[in-house]
């Protein structure tokens, strides 16, 4: 069909539908993806102070492919006989040897002093109830809070699990910053989708106006065709 058979605003109308569908899909992908895979959680204790404090917000990457030393993780505390999700830092992974001797000012990891600039008051051994020397089993993690004097972490779980550790399978996600590619990607998708939706709405409005104008013009033309050419004038002789 040629352009003569196309209704006014038809192209804009089709573009509007396409943009609205596309924008909705992109926005939903970003919103749902962000909600499911990079959710925001509220910190409920000061065990990770000063890094994270009670009432603060964190973003959790539920798609993390693995866990590494130094990661802050959200995990299921039922493996320690507790309820809910706990927030702790991974200080040793499977195969590592983590130890503390009375009088030491730091923990040792694989025989070397462990530097932990993130701990509260610069005291990584605060609150340690006793000396320990643990070789972490494969597939498990030794977890400590940054506020060592206020964290019921692996140091207090020796009676519950192997060396006070927690299984990697209990980890629900790792804490990431708002600048992480996943977070940026999902949030960008939401805003980009909203922009496309807006463009679709504008296109739809423009198409509607074109159709209304074309309809008004057609109605006016039809009305003019039904009246004599001399309507409103003195009729010619013999009329």
Buried (B, 14 or more C-beta within 10 A) or exposed (E): EEEEEEEBBBBBBEBBBEBBEBBBEBBEBBBEBBEEBBBEBEBEBBBBBEBBEEEBEBBBBBEBEEBEBEBBBBBBBEBBEEEEBBBBBBBBBBEBBBBBEEEBEBBBBEEEEBEBEBBBEEBBBBBBEEEBEBBBBEEBBBBBBBBBBBBBBBBBBBEBBBBBBBBBEBBBBBBBEEEBEBBEBBBEBBEBBBBBBEBBBEBBEBBBEBBEEEEEEEEEEEEEEEEEEEEEEEEEEEE
